[in-house]
Amino acid sequence: MPRQFFDTHNHRYPHPHRHLHLILIVLSVLLSFSTSAANNEVATLLSWLHSSSSSPYSGFSDWNFSDPNPCNWSYITCSSKNFVTQINITVHSVSSSFPSNLSSLPFLQKLIISGANLTGTIPFDIGDSTSLTVIDVSSNSLVGSIPTSIGKLRNLQDLILNSNQLTGKIPVELGNCAKLKNLLLFDNQLSGDLPVELGKLNEYGSEIPPGLGNCSELVDLYLYENSLSGSLPPEFGNLSRLEELMISNNNISGSIPSVLSNATALLQLQLDTNQISGLIPPDLGALTELTVFFAWQNKLEGSIPSSLAGCRSLQALDLSHNLLTGSIPPTIFGLQNLTKLLLISNDISGSIPPDIGNCSSLIRLRLIGNRISGVIPKEIGFLNSLSFVDISENRLIGSMPDEIGNCTGLQMLNLSNNSLGGPLPGSLSSLNKLQVLDLSVNQFVGQIPGGFGHLNSLNSLILSRNSLTGLIPSSLGLCSSLQLLDLSSNALSDIIPMELFDIEGLDIALNLSWNALTGVIPPQISTLNKLSILDLSHNKLEGDLMALSGLENLELECQKAVISGRQGDLCWPFPYLPIVAVAMAILGTVALVRVRKMNGDDNDSEMGGGYSLPWQFTPFQKLNFSVEQVLRCLVEANVIGKGCSGIVYRAELENGEVIAVKKLWPTTMAPEKQLSKFPI
């Protein structure tokens, strides 16, 4: 056998006895460490027990110092390697202080000493026990503050400190306990505000503990955007100092407890996007300091209580997307601070009370998608602050009152899908801040007022599906901000006024279909080189299509667009394109949206989900889908066309419908035609 095999200086072929010797040394060290650690845990536990001010009960008789480890002791659980992982004492009083030096139990995961008459303070070194997942020392006599070092326990899931005598503020460091699911601090003497840092914590699938109702000093309670279930605890009515209760975006069920009216300091009550059912308690009218009441996207039933008029400080009331019935209480309009009233998509009937004229502070009124009937009261003209009115998809009748022209702050007026009739009031021409006017699908007659040309801020004018007659006013060419003009499905006659083609910003749609227009297509139409949708079908137009040859943006996007509910190639080369084919290719059934950066910070049903989106949604015709469905489709993979005014996307909706969506370039941006990829 070669000599080198026995060479003790050769590290490549070590001596077998040396190898065995090293293994024995390692095992000896490990065994020594394990024994030492176990003995240390025994010493730590016995030291704590013997610090008791009274003799330990018989339940601890098996805690013996001579044991090599504490794994056979009562209330102790160990790992397979004989290290303490759990202390669970809930049936005996130890009359001792909080265990100190817990870092000597390095594998301790659960510390449960509840109802055991623990005294003293929670030691700062609790933060060194980094394996802890549960701390439950509830129903004891602990004093002092909650140590900030608990924020170091990144594995902590349950922190249960209720029913003690703890004082001071709730440490903001608790927000660092990223895995924390249950935090019970009620029935103590804590003070100060609830730290906003706790908003980083998720309480997965938990119910709201009724004991929170005992936190008599609680001012703000933010539990929104979690997965909380169960019902609202009636004990919340005991919180006479509570100012903000925000439980939006959870799975809360049951009804709104009427005793919540006892929390008379409430400023904000946000319960939206849950599963809350039943009636709105009339007793809530006792909340005289309440400024915001959001309960949209729930399952609320019955009528809106007239007693809500007692909430004299109320500024925003949003009860949209529920199952509410009955009529709008006239007393609501006696609220002199009310700026927002949103009752979208309920089953509300009756008429709009004339009392609406008393609510001079009202800015936004949205009653879309109900069964509201009767006339629009002339008293609406008293609302000088009114900016946004949407009463579409109801059963309104009668004519539009001239007094609406007194609402000089109006920016959006949508009365579409009703049964309104009579002539369009000329007083609308005085609304020089108006941006969107949608009066489609009604029974208006007569001519389009020439005074509409004074609406310099107007970007969307939709008068389709009425019975309007006469000429298209040439004065509409003065509406320099107009981006969408839809006069389709009326009885308009004579020629298309050339002045319409002076509107340089007309880049979304021009729909004049289903009228009685005559003459040729004016050559000036070629100046609308940003126009995306043009519909001149079902008229009496004549002549050739040479005037359309300059509409490059229209041609490009027409060839690539996918139009809802239609099959096959819908566009043909312009030399072979008859007028009817142009119209068929770009029918107004294509749903368009314009998305742009939000200027505001609305957090109500108009924005959806109870949280702010980084977009503003401006519908230019009636749509049957939400902004969220659209935004999900605005990705590069869905691009079907690009032009000088924006990008066209293919958007497949949840109901299987396919639409074309155009995202306009910002007005400050002039993209180069050579670019193959554009920023979204």
N, C-alpha and C positions, 0 to 999 in steps of 0.2 A: 504494500500500500504506500502511496507517495508520502513523503515526509511532510509536505505542506499541510496535509489534513490534520496533523497533530500539532502544528505550529501555533502556539498560544498567542503569538504576536500577529497572526494573520486574521484580520477582522472579517474577511470574507467567509472563512470557515471557522467559526468560533468553537471552542471546546464545549462538548455537550453538557458537562457538569457545570460549567460557568453559566450556560443558558438556563438550566434548571434553577440555579442559585438566584439568578435575577428574577425569575418568575416568583419564587418563594418570597423574595424581598418585597416585590410589588403587592402580592396578596397580603402580606403581613401589614404593609402600610395601609392598604385599603380597609382591612379588618380593624386595624387600630383606629382609623378615622371613623368608621361606622360605629364602633363601640363607643368612641369618645363622643360622637355626635349624639348618640342615643342617651348616653349618660348625662350629657348637657341638657337634653330635652327633659329628662326626668328631674334634674335639679331645678330647671326653670319652672316647671309646672308645680312642683312641691313648694318652691319658694313663694309662688303666688298664692297657693292655697293656705299656707301657714301665716300669710299676712292678714288673714281674716280677723276681724275684731271679735268674732265669736268662734266657738269650737266648731269645726266642720261637722256636717251631718254624717250619718252612717253611710250615706250614699257614696262617700269618698273613702270608705274604709280600705278599699283595695288599692289606693294610691300609696305605693310602698317604695321607699328609697332604695331598697335592696334589689329591685327589679332591674334587669339589664336594659329594658326599654319600657315605655308606658303603653304599649300596644294592647295590653289586656285590661287596662283600666276602664272604669265606667266613663262614659261621655267622650271617649277618645277613639278616633279612627286613624289607622296608619296605612301607609302604602305597603306594597309587597316587599320593600326593602327596610321596613320597620321604622319609617320616619312619620312623624305626626302630620296628618293632612287636615284633620277636622277636630274642633272642640265644640261640643253641642250640649249646653247645659240650659235646660228650660224648666226643670221640675224641682230645683232646689235653690235655696237662698244661700249664697256664699258669704254675703256681707263683707265683701272685700273691695279693694280698689280695682280699677281697670288693669288687666295684666300688662306689665311692663316687660321690656326686653324680649318682645315677640320675635325679633330678628334671630333669636336663638332657635326658633322653630322655622328653619328656612323653607320648608315644604308645606307650611300651613296654608290651606286654601279657604277654609271656612271657619270663621270665628262667630259662634252663636252662643251668647250668654244673655238670655232674655228673661226678665222677671226674676232676677237673682239678687236684687238689692245691691248692685254694683254702685260704688260711691267714687268720689273724686273726679278727676278730669280724664279726658282721652289723651294719652301721652303723645308728644310730637313724633316720637320714633315709630309710631304706627306706620308711617310712610316708608319705613325700611323693609316692611314685610311684603315684598313685591309680588309674592305668589297669591296673595289674598284675592278671592273672587267674591266672597260674601262677608260682610260685617253686619251682624244683627245684635245690637246691645240695647234693644228697645225695652221699655217698661222697667227702667231702673231709676237710680237717683244721681245720675251723672250731672256734673255742673261744668262751668267754664265754657269755652268756645270750641267750635269744630276746628281741629288743627288744619292748617293749609297744606300740610304734608300729605294729606289724603290724596291730593292731586297727583302724587307720584305713583299711585296704584293703578297702572294702566290696564290691569286685568280685572279690576273690580266691576262686578255686575250688579250687586245689591248692596246698598248702603241704607240700613234701617236704624235710625236713631230716635224714632218717635217716642213720646211719653217719657221724657226725662226733664231735666231743669237746665238745659243748655241755653246759653245766652250769646250775645254778639251777632255778627252778620254771617250770612251764608258765604263761605269763601268762594271767590271767583275761580279758584284753582280746580274746583270740582268739574269745571268744563273740560279739563284735560283727561278725565276718566272716560275715554272714548267708548268703552264697552258697557258703561253704566245703563242699566235697564230700569231699575227700581230705586227711587230716592224718596224715602219717607222721613220727613222732618217735623211732622205736626206734633202738637201737644208739647211744645217747649216754650221758651221765652226768647226766641230769636227775634231780631229786629232788622231794620234796613230793607232795601229793595231786593227782589229776586234777581240775581245776576243774569244779565243777558247772555253770558257765556254758557248758561245751561241750555240755551237754544241749540247748541251743537250736539246735544245728546239725543239719542233715539230711544223711545220706550216702545219696543216692539210688542204689539199685540196685547198691551196691558190695559187694564181698566183704570179709570181715575179713582184713586183711593178716597173713600168718603171722609177719612180722617183729615184730609186737607181743609175741610170745613172748620177744623179746630184751630187753624193757624190764624188767630184773631188779628195779627199784625200784618197779614199778607196784603200787599198793595197791587202787585202786577202778577198775573199768572198766564204765562205763554206756553201753550201746549200744542200749537198748530203744526201741521205737516208731520205727523207721526202716524202710528197705526193703532191709536187708542180705540178701544171698543167699550161696550157697556153703555150705561146711561149717565146723564149729568147728575151728580149726587145732590139731593135736596139740601145737604149740609152746607152747600155753597151760600145758602141764604143767611148763614151765620156770619159771613165775612163782611162786617159792617164797614171795613176800611178798604175793601177791594175796589180798585178803580178800573183795571183793565183785565178782562177775561177773554182770552183769544184761544179758541179750540178748533179753528178752521182746519179743513183737510185731514179728517180722521174718519173713523167708522163708528162714531157715537150714534146710538139709537135711543129709543124711548122718547119721552116728551120733554118739553122745556118746563122745569119745575116752577110752579107759581111762586114758591117761597123765595125764588131768586129776587123778587121785588123787594125783599128785606135788605138786600145789599145796596143800600140807597146811595152809596158813594160812586157807583159804577159810572164810568165815562164812556167806555167802549165795550160792547158785547158783540163778539164776532163768532158765530156758530156755523158759518157757511160750509158747504161741501161736506156734509155728513149724511146720516140716515135718520135724522130726527123727524118724528111724526107727531100727530095730534094737533091740538089747537094752539094758537099763540095766546098765552095767558093774559087776560085783560089786566091782571094785577101789575104787569110790567109798566103800566102807565104811571106807577108811583115813582119810577126812576127819573126824577126831575133833573138830574145832572147828566143823564145819558146823552152823548153827542153822536155816537155811531151805533147802529143796530143792523148787523148783517146776518141774515139767516137764509141766504139764497142757496140753491141746489140742495134741498132737503125734500121731505115728504109732508110738509105742513098742510093742514086741511082747515076747512071752515073759513070764516070771514076775518078780515083784518079788524081787530078790536078798535072801536072808536075811542076807547080810553087811552090809546097811544098818544092822543093829543095832550095828555098830561106830561109827556116827556118834553117839557117846554124848551130844553136845550138841544133837542135833536137836530142834527145837521144832515145826516145821511141815513136813509132808510132803504135797504135793498132786500126785498123778499122774492126775488125772481126765481123762476124754475122750481116752483112748488105746485101744490094742488089746491091753491086758495080759490074760494068761491065768493059769492056775494058781491057787493058794490064797494067802491072806494068811499070810505067814510068822509063826509064833508069836513069833519072836525080836523082831519089831518092837515088841511090847508090853513088852519089857524096857527100852525107852528111857524113862528116868525124868524127862526134860524135855519129852517130846512132849505138846503141847497140841492140835494139829490133825492129823487123819488123814483125808484126802479122796481117795477112790478112785472118784469118780462116773463112771458110764457107761464101764465097761470090760467085759471078758468073764471076770471073776474068778469062780471056782467054789469048791467046798469049803465048810467050815463056819467059823464064827467061833471061833477057838481060845479055850479057857478061860483062856489066858494073858492075855487082855484085862484081867483083874482086877489084873494087876501094874502096869498103866500108870496109876498114881494121879493123874498130872498131866493126863490127857486131858480136854479141854473140849469139843471138837467132833469128832464121828464121823459121816462121811457116806459111805455105801457104796451109795447109790441106783443102780439100773439095772445090776445084775450078775446072776450066776447062783448067788449064795451060798445054800447049803442048810443043813439041819440045824436045831438048836434055838438059841435065844438062851441063851448060857451064864449060869448063875446068878451066876457070878463078876462079872458086870457091876455087881452091887450094891456092889462095893468102890470104885467110881469116884465118890467124893463130889464131885469138881469138875466132873463131866459136866454140860454145859449144853444141848447141841444134838445130838440123835441122829436120823439119817435113814437107815434101812435099808430103805426102801420099794422096791418093784419088784424083789424077789428071790424066792427059793424057800424061805423059812423055814417050818418046820413046828413042831408041838408047841405047848405052852402058853407063855404069858408068865410068866417066873419072878416069884414074889412079891418076890424080892430087889431088883427094879428100884425098889421103893418106897424103898430106901435111898439112891437117887441124888437127894438132896434139893435139889440145885442145878439139876435139869432145868427148862428153859424150853420146849423143843420136843421132842416125841417123835412121830416119824412111822414107823409100821410098816405102812403101807398096801400093798395089792397083794402080799400073800404068801399063805401057806396056814396061818397060825396058827390055833389052835383052843382049845377049853376055855373056861372062864369068865373074865371080866375080873377080874384080881386086885384085891381091895379095897385092897391096899397102894398103888395109884395115888392114892388119896385123900390120902396124906400128902405128895404133891408140890405144896406150896403155892406154888411159884414157877412152876408149869407154865402156859404161855400158849397153846400149841397142842398138841392131842392128836388125832392122826389114825390111827385103827385100821381104816379102811375097807377093803373088798374083802378080807376074810379069812373065817374060819369060826368066829368066836367065838359061844358059846352062853350061855344063862342070862340073868340079869337085869342091868340096868345098876346098878352099885353105888350105893346111896343116898349113900355117902360122897363121891361126886363133888361134892356140894354144898359141900364144904369147899374146893374149888379156887377160891379168891377171885381169883386172877390169870388164870384161864382166859378167853381171848377167842375161841377156836375149838375146838369139840368136834365131831369128825366120826367117826361110828360106822356109817356107811351100808354096806349090802351085806354084812351078816353074818347070823347066825341068832339074834339076841337076842330074848328073849321077855319076857313080864310087862308091868308097868306102866312108864310113863315116871315116874321118881322126881320127886315134887313138890319135893324138895330142890334140884333143878337151878335152881329159882328163886332160890336164894341165891348163884348164880354171877353176881355183880353186874357183872363185867367182860365177860360173854359178848356177843359180837357176831355169831357165826355158830353155829348149832346144826343139825346134819344127822344125823338118826336114820333116814333113809329106807331102804327095802328091807330091813326086818327082819320080825319077827313080833310086834311090840309091840301090846298090846291095851288095852281099856278107854278111859276118857275122856282128853281132853287136860287135864292139870292146870292149873288157873287160875294157879298160882304162876309158871308160865313167863312170864306177862305182867307180872310185877313186875320183869323185867329191863329197865331203862330203856335200856341201851346196845345192846339187840338190834336192830341197824339194818342188818345186811348180809343175812342170810338165816335163815329158819326153814323147814326142810324135814322134814316128817313123812310124806311120801308112801310108798305101797306098804307099808303096815302093816295092822293090823286094828283101828284105832281106831274107837270108837263114840261116840254121843252127839252133842250139838250143838256148834257152834263157840262157845266162851264169849264173852260180850259184852266181857269184859275185854281181849280181843285188840285192841280199839281204842286201848288205851294204847300200843301199839307203833307210834306215829305216825311213826317214822323208818325203819321196815322197808322194804327194797327188794325182797326176794324172799320170797314165801310160797308153799309147795307143800304142799297137803293132799290131793292127788289119790290115787286108788286106796286109799281107806279105806272105812269104813261110816258116815260122818258123815251127819247128817240136819239138817233145819231150814232156816231161811232164811239170807240173807247180810247181814242188817242190821248184824251186828257188824262187817262189813268196811267199812262206809260211812265210818268215821272214818280209814281208812288212806289219807290224801290223797297221801302221798309214793309209796306203792305204786301207786295208781291213775294218777298222772301219768306215772311212769316206765314203767309197763306199757304204756300207750297208745303210747309213742314208741320202745320198745326194739326192736332188731333181734335176733332170737334165732337162734343158729347152726343151720343146716340146716333151717330152716322157712320156709314161704312164706306170704304174704298177711297180712291183718290178724288178729292173734292175740288182741286184746283187745276186749271188748264193754262197753257201759255197764253199770254195776253192777246196775241194776234188772233186767236180763235175764240176769244171769250165773249159771249153775248152778255148783255146787261144782267139778265136773270141768273146766269152762271156766277157772275161776280157776287151777286147777293146771296145765292145759295152757299157759296164757299165761306161766307163770313156772316152768317145769320146771327142775330142777336141772342140766340140761345147759348152762345159761348159765354161762360161765366168768367168775368174778369175781376181781379182784386188788385188793389194797389197797396203795397206794404212799404212803410217808411219808418224812420226812426221816431220813437215816441218822444213827445215833448213833456208829457205829464207823468204822473205816478199813481194812476188810478189802481185801486185794489178792490174791485168789486166785480159783479157778474158780467160787466161789459168786457172785461179782460179775460175772464175764464179762469177756473182753478184756484182763485183766490190769491194769486201771485202775479206780479207784473211781468209782461212779456216785453222783449226788446224790440217790439214792432208796434205800429199803429195800423189798424185794419179799417180801410175805408171802402165799403161796398158801393159799387156804381150801378148795380141792379139787384133785384131780390135773389138771394142765394139760399141754398138748402144745405150748407155745410159750414163748418166752423173754421176760424182762422188757424187753429192748431192743425187741422187736417191739411191745410194748404202749406203751412210752413214746413211740414215734414217732407214735402215733395220738392222743395226748392234746393235741389242738389244737382251737381254737374251731370250725373248719370241721366237725369230727366230732361236735359236741355234739348229742345227740338227746333230752336231758331234763335238767331241773334241779329239785332238790327241797330240802327243808329240811336234808337230811343230806349232800348232795353233788351232783356232776354225773355224768351217764351219757354215755359216748362210744361211738360206733360204731367198732370196730377191725377192719380187714380184715387178716388175717394173711398171711404169705408163701405158705402152702399154699392160699390162696383162701377159707379159712374166715372167717366173720364172727361176731364175738362182741360182747357188751355189756360194757363196763368201767365200773365206778363208782369215782370218786375222792371219798373222803369229805372233808368239811370238817374242818380241825383242830378239836380239842375246845375250843380257846380262842377259836374264831371263831364268831360267830352272824350269818350274812349276812342282810341285810334282804331280804324277799320282793320288794320293789319293784325291786331292782337287776336290770338286764337283762344285765349282764356281770359275771362273777365272776373274781377272780384265780386263776391256776392254780398 
